[in-house]
Amino acid sequence: MAKKYNRELILSGNMVTAILSLSIPVIFNSLIQTMYNLTDTFWLGKIGTEHMAAITVVTPIQSIVMNFGSGITAAGAILISQYVGARDEKNAKQMANQLFGSCMIFSIICALLVSFLTPILVNGLGAEGNIFTYGRIYLQIVVLDMPFLFMINLFTAVNQAQGDTIRPLMLNILGVVLNMILDPVFMVVFHWGVAGAALATLIAKVPCAIIAFISLMNKKNPVHLTIRGFRFEKDKLKQIIRIGLPTAIGSSTMQFGFVLMSKSVLSYGSTAVAAYGIGNRVNSLITTASNAMGSATATIVGQNMGAGQVDRADKGYRLARNIIVVFLFIGGLILSRDAVARPIVSIFSTDPEVIELGMDYLVLMAITCWTNGIYNTTMGLFHGTGHTMITMMIDASRLWVFRFLTLFICERILHMGVASIWYCVVISNATSALILLILYHMKIWKKNNIKLDAAA
């Protein structure tokens, strides 16, 4: 089977082939995931700047909860990958079951709670007038997609842990095609505005989640779900919490920092908020390859550490890091050119002020995006070895220490105005990448922080 072939490739095959076979589908998968937001941004840009600004303001609230749950999912994927590397399919299946139960309960509770509290949360961000109204409508609807999103993420995590990145790609192609069809229908034809954008995103995920669940239940897959007789296992839950909670806290804390960043941007007006939103969404495309390489690194490192192959895990990390840094450096230089950056920003807005500010932000991020390659692959290395306390501290400090400290210096001391936002983002990313590189050379990661249950 393909998954068993991928396992052998990761554990004993050509490492460059293993990296590319894992990362290339994940790159396309990430691009497709990003298309959900970009499609909304495109159509909202046609409707008005305030609509786009409203989504930019409230998106971090949704991301806080999503990233907390995704931290748990990521922990399960790490544990499954190590069991796969140790050739212990029984424990890998049991871990998938525990992950399923945990994620579904968490996502349903959070979706209902956040939807109920949305007016308070949006008001707390300082949004007023139309931005408050549009933001409340969008968040109150779109957050209800969480159970479906988590099912898709679980499907991705279980398959990727086994070295299969093709099936998640195909599933997300379906989702983004549905979203691209529904967005103009709901927003333009039916004139539902931000509510239409939210409904399109929600409805597009439903069939994908159903397909994901059916596939995960298929007993022909080496790692599958077994719902009949399901019960939570204390030891497995402890493993998920021990490895996943630091990642969840780090990711959600980082997202909470993004909420405060949005509040800071809001003080410069809706034009700056719209430019910030465009820049971030385009940047998500720039860093797609970096995120994918980090994900591939975690899988390669996880399986090889599970098999006791520390040197091979190190080789996989170094190759992945070097490949992505070169790729991002060249790509960033191209994207930073005015002839390339301006047409891209212009796709999402016709407002000249928004275009100029968005270009300033995009060009700066493009020039420095290669540091993300170091950041993501090294984070993947520490995730794959279970050192999630380290990644939690890096995630938190990137926002709460380096980003806000830089913002304070640029705004209060250097008086750089809205450019302070752009510089605090790139400087904090580069600083965190440097710290991770130092930690790698300290060889902390070589001690596997995951204790696997004995094979039955």
N, C-alpha and C positions, 0 to 999 in steps of 0.2 A: 504494500500500500504506500501511497505518497507520503504519509506522515512518518512511516517507518524509514523510508528512504531519506527523508529530510533529517531525521534523527541521526542516521549513520553519516550523512554529509556533515552535519554539525560536529559530531564527535570524532570523525576520522577522515573526512574528505578534504578537498581543497578549500582552504579557509576563505579565499577571495570569492569563490563560487558560492560558498555558504552565506557570506555577508550579502552579496548581491541578490541571491535568490530570496533571502528574507527581507531585505530592505527595499528593493524595487517595488514589490507589490504593496508594501506598507506606505511607500511614498505616494503611490497612486491612491491608496486608500485614504491617506491623510488629506490629499488634495480634494478628494471627493467629499470628505467630511467638512472641509473648509468651504466647499461650495454651498453648503446649507446657508452659512452666514453671508457669503458673498452674494448669493442670489437675493437674499433679503435686502442687503445693502444696495444692490443695483436698483431694485424696483422702488425701494424707499427713497433713494436719491432722486428718482424721477418725480416722486410725490412732493418732497420738500425737505429742507435741511432740518427742521425740528423733529420730523419723524425719525430721521437717521440719528440725530443727537439723542433722542429718547432711548433708542435701543442700545446705543453706546453706553449710556449712563447705567442702565439696569442689567446689562449682560453679566457684569462681574458678580451680581447677587446670585444669579443662576449658576454661575461657574463655581462659586464657593461650595454649594451643596454637591454639585456634580463631581467636583474634584475630590471632595472628602470620600464619596462613594467609590470614585475611580481609584483612590489610594488602596482601598480594600480589594478591589478587583485586581489591581496590579500586584498586590501581595500574593493573591491566590495564583496568579500566572507565574510568579517567581517560584512558588512552592511546587506547582505542577511541573514546571520545566526541570526542576532539580530531580523530582521523582521520575520523570521521563528519562533524564540522563542516567539515573541509577537503575533504569529498566524495571521500575516498580509500578506497573499499570494499576494495580489494585488501589494503592494509596493515592495515586493520581486521580482516579475516578472518585474516590471518597472526598478528596479535597475539592473537586469540581462541584459535588453535591452541596458541600458546606458553603461554598462560595455562592451558589445559586440561592440558597435559602437566605443567607445574610443580605445579599444585594436586593432581592425582591422586597423583603420587609423594609429595609432602609429606604428604598426608592419610593415606595407607596406612602409611607409616613411623611417623608420630606416633601413630596409633591403636594400633598394636601395641606400640610402646615405652611409651606411657603406661599402657596396660592392664597390662603386665608390671610396671611400677614403682609401681603404685597403692598397695600396702601401705606402701612406704617414704614415698611422698608424703603420704599421709593421716596417718601417724604423725608426720611432720615438722611437721604443723599443730598438733600437741598434742592431737588427738582421742583420747579414751580410751573404754573400755567399749563400750556399745551405739552411741554416736555414731561411734566408729572402725569398728565392724563394719558398720553400715548405710552409712556413707560409702564404705567400701572396695567393698562389693557394688555400690552404685549407680554409682560412677565406673568401675569395671572393666568394666561392661557398656555404659554409655551412651557412653563414648568411642569405641566401635567404630562408631558412626554417622558418624564424621568423613568417610570417603570419599563417603557418600551426601549428607551435609550440604554438602560442598564442591561437589558436582555441582549441587545446587540453588542454591547461592550463585553459582556460575559462570553458570548460566542467568539468574539475576536480574541479575548484573552486565552480561552481554552485551546483554540486552534493555533494561535501564535506560539503558545508554550510548547506545542508539539512540532513547531517548525513549519506550520501551514499558514501562509499569509495570503493565499489565493482566494479561498472561500470568503473571508471577510471582505476582500476587495469586491468580489462579485455582488455580495449582499448590499454593500454601500453604493454601488453603481445604481442599483434599483432604487434605493432611497433618494439619491440626489436627482435622478431623472423625474421621479414623482414630485419632488419638491419644486423643481424647475418648471414643471407643468402647472402645478397648483398655485404657485406664487402670482403669476400674472392674472390667472383666472380670478382668484380671490381678491387681489389688491386693485387690479385695474378694471376688469370686467364687472365684478360685483361691487367695487368701490368700498371694500372693507378695511382699507388702510393697514395699520399695524396689526389689527385683529386678524386680517387675512394672512399676513406674514406668519403670525404665530400659529394659526390653524393649519397652514400649509406644512410647516415644520412638524407639527404634531401628527397630522394624518399620514404624512409620508413615512413616518417611523413605524406605524402600526403593522403593515404587512411584512416589513423587514423583521420585526420582533417575532412575529408568528413563525416565519421561516426559520429564524435562528433557534427558536425553542424546539421545533420539529427536528431540526438537524442535530441539536444537542441530545435529543432523546434517542437518536438512532444507535442501536446496539452494535452496528457494524463498525462504528468508530472506536478506536482503541481507548479513548477517554470520552465517556458519555455520562449523561445524567440518569439517575435511577430514583424516580419520585416515589414509587411504591415502597412503603415501609420507611420513608425518610425520617430521620431524627437527627438533631444536632449532636455533634460529637465534641465533648469538652476539649480534648487534646488538640483536635484540628482547629477549633475556634480559637484556642489560645495561640496557635501558630499564626493564624491569619491576623489576629489582633496585634501580636508582638511584632510581626513584620509589617503589617499594613497600617497600623495606627500612626506610626511616625510619618509614613508617606502621606496618609490622609490629612494629618494635622499640618504638615509642611505645605501641601498643595492648597488646602483650604485657607490657611493663614496667608499664603501668598496671594490668593484670590481676594481675600479681605483687604489686603494692601492695595489691590487693583481698584476696589471700591473707593478707597480714600483717594487714589490717584484720579479716578473719574471725577470725584468731588473737587479736586484741585483744578482739573482742566475746566470744569464747569464755571469756575470763577472768571475764566477768560471769555466766556460767551459761547453761544451755540455754534458759531463758525469754527472755533478752536476744537470744540467737542466733536464736530463732524469730521474735521481733518484728522484728529486723533483716532477716531473710529476707522476711517479709511486706511490710515497708516498701519494700524494694528492688524486689520484684516488682510491687507496686502503682505504685511510682514509674516503673517501666519502661513502664507504661501511660500515666502522666501525660506522660512525655517522648516518647512515640511520635510525636506530631505534630512535635515538635522535631527528632527524628532524621530523620523523613521529609523535612522541609523542608531539612535539611542535605544530604541525599542529592539532592534535586531541585536545590538550588543548585549542587552539584558538577557535575551533568549539564549544566545551563544554562550555567554558566561555562565548562566544558570545551569544549562545542560552539562557543560564541561566540568563545572564545580561539583555537580551531582555525581558525575562519573569519576571524580577525583583527579581531573586533568587540569591542574592549576596553570601550568605553563601554556597550554593550548588556549585557556581562557584569556590569558594575558596577550597572547598573539592575536586573538580575535579582536580584542579591544583596541590594540595599537593600530592594526590595519584599518579598522572601521573609523577610528579617529582621524588618521592621516588622509584617508580617502575623502571624508566629508569636509575637512578643513580646506583642502585644495579646491574641491568643487564649489564651496561657498565663497571662497576668496575670488575666484574667477567670475562666478555668477554675480556676486555683489558689485564688482567693478563694472560689469555690463549694465546692471540695473541702476546704478548711481548716475549714469549719463542722463542729461536733461532730455535728450531725444527719446529715451526709453521711459523714464519716470513720468514725464508729463502726460503722455497719452494714457498710461495706466491709471493715474489718479483721475484723469478726466472721464474715465468710464463711469465712475461712481458719483460724480457731481458736475454740475454745470456752473456752479457758483465760483467766480474767479478767485475770491478770497480763500475759499475752502481749498481750491486747487493749489494755490501758492503755498499755503501752510502745510497741506498734505504732502506736497513735493519736498519741502524742507525736511520733514520728518522721515519720509521714505528714503531719501538720498543718504541721510546720516545712518539709518539702520542698515541700508544695503552695504555701505562701506565697512561696517563693523560686524556683519552677520557671521563671519567665519568663527568668531569667538563662541557662537552658539554650538558649533560643531564640537568644540572641546567640552563645553558644558554638558550637552546631551549625551555624548558617548561615555563620558566619565561618570555621569549620573547613572547610566545604564550599567556600568561596571559595578558600582556600589549597590545598585538594586539587585543585580544578579547574584551577588554574594550575601545578600540579606542585611547589609549595613545601612538600613533605612534611617537610623537615628542621625547618621551623618548627612544623608540627603535632606532630612527634615530641617536640620540646622542651616544647611546651605540655602534651601528654598526660602526659609523664613528670613534669614539675614539679607538675602538678595533684595527683598522688598523693604523690610523694616529697618535695616541698617544702611546699606549702601545706596538704595534708591532715594529714600527720604532724606538722607544726609546730603546727597548730591543736589537734590531738589532745593533744600534749604540754602545751601551755598550759592547755587545759581540764581535763585530768586532774591534772597535777602542780602547777599553780599555782592554778587556780581551784577544783579539787576538785569537779568537776561530776558525777562518776560516769559512769553509762551515757549520760547526756545528752551527754557529750563526743563520743561517736560521732556522734550526730545533727548536732551543730553543726559538726564538722570536715568533714562531707560537704558541707553547703550553703555554708559559707564558702569552701572550696577551689574549688567550682564557680563561685561568683560572682567570685572573684579571677581565675580563668583567663579568664572571659568578658570582664572588664575589660581584661586584657592583650591579648587578641585584638582588641578594638575599637580599642585604641591602635595596634596594628600595622597594622590596616586603614587608618587615617587617615595612616599613614606611607607608604602607597601602594607597599609592597614587592611586593605581589601583581601589580601592573600589568606587571611583566616576566615574560612567559611562560617558565616553567622547563622546558618540554617542547620538545625539538627533534624534529620529525616527519621520518620518512624521506620522500624525494621520491616523489610518486605515479608509478606505472609508466605 
